[in-house]
């Protein structure tokens, strides 16, 4: 039987397309007189914010712009300074995008009726999470157990430490009865390392990185192509299952529970 489901936050349960980091990174670069285009931001989707900033700043155009603005600071140190501003800006940005994704409240209601426990792990810091939790709760997503890297001495994904702690706090003895749901390869790799069943979600994922409005305005063929690309990345990471959205996830959970695939 399925005993618990552990969710990621941004791009999985809230913030369609994981827009908060995009907005915060752009604002952080602006603090140093640099402009980052949308295309550049999307090309660096799916990695942690610091790595994302480092990749952006290593591009020839931004590197040149950095040295023009800040000739006495090398780009490695510059990336750290931008990252510091990013964390401040992200805390301010999160409430603007903390909208729970479609289908999540219905899924949570189903989990409750089935007695399936649920929790979250996140790359958010504790202050960031404190911004998000009350807003998500008002919309029907109110996990009581929420683990951040700070709870495990700063160890983040793809290491399984956050997942392992969540499983422990949920009082689950058999990790095979746990499902991990995420929208990036790092989520899947962490789930594999923890020995749980991994599910990748496509719609509104960080791998696509577009807001709901932006995505809906694309031609069908382009939307389909982006979905397929995201699915391929999750598949290469080793996801046990890949679903389109929360509705499909609920259907999968029902199937796994009834067929005893997870035991």
Phi, psi and omega in degrees: 000154175276124181260331185203154173235129180245122186256150162279168178262268190302128180085345180252307183245331178225173172055074180309123180079005179051060185281334184305311179297323179300312181294319183288322178295315179301316181294321180296318177296323179296331178300336182251016175079019182245142179251130178247127180282158179301318181300318179297319180295317181292327180294340181255019179295154171089005176238166181293156187303319181296314178299322179299315179295317179298319179295317180297316184286344178276347177295143187305316185292317180287324177298316179296317179296323179298312183291334174291318181281323187225070186295341184263003182236122180287163188292332178296313177293324179298321179299321179295318180294319177296320180298323178298316178293324178304313181299321177293315182292326181295319179300322179285331185277327187308314181300335181288335187238009185280053177265127179291136183291152182304136176091342182294313179302320178296319178298315180297320177299319178296315179302319179298315182295333180269357181072022178270121181285157180215152182208180177223154165235154186203151170275357171299149170278170179301316177298323178295315182297325179295335176285323188276319189307307182296326180290318178293321180300320178297337182259007175099008177241102189226062178298138181271339179245117184225115186254133173244170180299332179298335180282347182231044175059035174081006181277119182252183176294150013274008175294150187271006189303316180296318178297316181299319179292319178299317179298318179296316180291332175282351180063043177262125181274323184255110182295340180289349178265013183246139174248133174253128181244126180208174184239010180225159175303325180298323176298315182294316180296321178296318179296320177299315182295332180274350178081021180260171174281128185254136179232124176263138180247138189262308188299125179071023185279162176297331182294331176272315169076011180257148174293164181300320180293315180299316182294318183294336181275354179284152173300152183305316182299322179290319178300316180296320179296315180295320177299316180294321178297317179296316179298320180296321179294319178292323178294317179296330178287344176103021180303136177291323179218152175231128180238158180282316187205186183295326178297315178292327178296317179297320178298318180296316180300318178299316181295314180296322182289317183288326182270355178061030177295322175266127184215000000 
